[in-house]
Amino acid sequence: MNAYFFIAGILCFLLGLAHSILGEYLIFKNKRNRGALVPSKKNEGLKERHLRILWATWHMASVFGGCFGAFFLKLASDYPIINSEFTNFLILSSVYTMFTSSILVLIGTKGRHPGWIVLMAIGVLLFTGNS
């Protein structure tokens, strides 16, 4: 088992879960009508259709985090068996994705959102585990 990939996979799941839960609580809870799943309370700066796609995109990021997490957990358990040029390509693509995402969150939030730290840690774990 590759412990680096295992930890990276768990971090992806935890980050996605925290992202959805905290987003619902901190951002979207006051933007939906009573009993509605999708927020739809428009305001002067944000139309309803824009709010709805922001909500969907917000949760898509969490779903993608779960997909990455499953991928890394599978790699963690089967890494010695499936080590190949294609696997290496997928891992390095994921490393670059995590590093770039980390830098975007760091810059976009002026370092105030802790997500950049977790994304950077995932990238470092993947890079180290692939070495």
C-alpha positions as CSV (number, residue, x, y, z in Angstrom):
1,M,0.0,0.0,0.0
2,N,1.2,3.5,-0.8
3,A,0.5,5.5,2.3
4,Y,1.0,8.9,0.5
5,F,-1.7,8.1,-2.0
6,F,-4.0,6.8,0.8
7,I,-3.6,10.0,2.9
8,A,-4.1,12.1,-0.2
9,G,-7.3,10.2,-1.0
10,I,-8.7,10.6,2.5
11,L,-7.9,14.3,2.4
12,C,-9.8,14.7,-0.9
13,F,-12.9,13.1,0.6
14,L,-12.6,15.2,3.8
15,L,-12.0,18.4,1.8
16,G,-15.0,17.7,-0.4
17,L,-17.3,16.9,2.5
18,A,-16.2,20.0,4.5
19,H,-16.6,22.1,1.3
20,S,-20.2,21.1,0.8
21,I,-21.2,21.3,4.5
22,L,-19.6,24.6,5.2
23,G,-20.8,26.1,1.9
24,E,-24.3,25.2,2.7
25,Y,-24.0,26.6,6.2
26,L,-22.0,29.7,5.6
27,I,-23.0,30.7,2.1
28,F,-26.3,29.2,0.9
29,K,-28.5,28.8,4.0
30,N,-30.0,32.2,3.8
31,K,-30.4,32.2,0.0
32,R,-33.1,29.6,-0.3
33,N,-36.8,29.6,0.2
34,R,-38.2,27.5,3.0
35,G,-38.0,23.8,2.1
36,A,-36.2,24.3,-1.2
37,L,-33.1,22.3,-2.0
38,V,-31.6,24.8,-4.5
39,P,-31.2,28.4,-3.4
40,S,-33.2,30.8,-5.4
41,K,-33.5,34.1,-3.5
42,K,-32.2,36.6,-5.9
43,N,-30.9,40.0,-4.8
44,E,-29.9,43.2,-6.6
45,G,-26.4,41.9,-7.4
46,L,-27.2,38.2,-8.2
47,K,-30.0,36.8,-10.4
48,E,-31.7,33.6,-9.5
49,R,-30.2,31.7,-12.4
50,H,-26.7,32.8,-11.4
51,L,-27.3,31.8,-7.8
52,R,-28.5,28.3,-8.9
53,I,-25.5,27.6,-11.1
54,L,-23.1,28.9,-8.3
55,W,-24.8,26.4,-6.0
56,A,-24.5,23.5,-8.5
57,T,-20.8,24.4,-9.3
58,W,-20.1,24.6,-5.6
59,H,-21.2,21.1,-5.0
60,M,-19.6,19.8,-8.3
61,A,-16.3,20.7,-6.8
62,S,-17.1,18.5,-3.8
63,V,-18.2,15.6,-6.1
64,F,-14.9,16.0,-8.1
65,G,-13.0,15.8,-4.8
66,G,-14.7,12.5,-4.1
67,C,-13.8,11.2,-7.5
68,F,-10.1,12.2,-7.0
69,G,-10.3,10.6,-3.5
70,A,-11.6,7.3,-4.9
71,F,-8.9,7.3,-7.6
72,F,-6.1,7.9,-5.1
73,L,-7.4,5.2,-2.7
74,K,-7.5,2.7,-5.6
75,L,-4.0,3.7,-6.6
76,A,-2.8,3.4,-2.9
77,S,-4.0,-0.2,-2.7
78,D,-2.9,-1.3,-6.2
79,Y,0.1,0.9,-6.9
80,P,2.8,-1.8,-7.2
81,I,0.6,-3.7,-9.6
82,I,-0.6,-0.8,-11.9
83,N,2.5,1.2,-12.0
84,S,2.8,2.2,-15.6
85,E,3.5,5.2,-17.9
86,F,-0.3,5.9,-18.1
87,T,-0.6,5.8,-14.3
88,N,2.3,8.1,-13.9
89,F,0.7,10.5,-16.3
90,L,-2.6,10.5,-14.3
91,I,-0.7,11.0,-11.1
92,L,1.4,13.9,-12.4
93,S,-1.7,15.5,-14.0
94,S,-3.4,15.3,-10.6
95,V,-0.3,16.8,-8.9
96,Y,-0.4,19.8,-11.3
97,T,-4.2,20.1,-10.8
98,M,-3.8,20.2,-7.0
99,F,-0.9,22.7,-7.1
100,T,-2.7,25.0,-9.5
101,S,-5.9,24.8,-7.5
102,S,-4.0,25.6,-4.3
103,I,-2.4,28.7,-5.8
104,L,-5.7,29.9,-7.2
105,V,-7.4,29.6,-3.8
106,L,-4.3,31.2,-2.1
107,I,-4.4,34.2,-4.5
108,G,-8.2,34.4,-4.7
109,T,-8.7,34.5,-1.0
110,K,-5.4,36.3,0.0
111,G,-4.5,33.2,2.0
112,R,-7.6,33.4,4.2
113,H,-9.2,30.2,3.1
114,P,-7.5,27.1,4.5
115,G,-8.5,25.1,1.4
116,W,-5.2,26.1,-0.3
117,I,-3.2,24.3,2.4
118,V,-5.1,21.0,2.0
119,L,-4.9,21.2,-1.8
120,M,-1.1,21.8,-1.6
121,A,-0.7,19.0,0.9
122,I,-2.5,16.6,-1.4
123,G,-0.2,17.7,-4.3
124,V,2.9,17.1,-2.1
125,L,1.6,13.7,-1.0
126,L,1.0,12.6,-4.6
127,F,4.3,13.9,-5.8
128,T,6.1,12.2,-2.9
129,G,4.2,8.9,-3.3
130,N,5.0,8.8,-7.0
131,S,8.7,9.3,-6.5
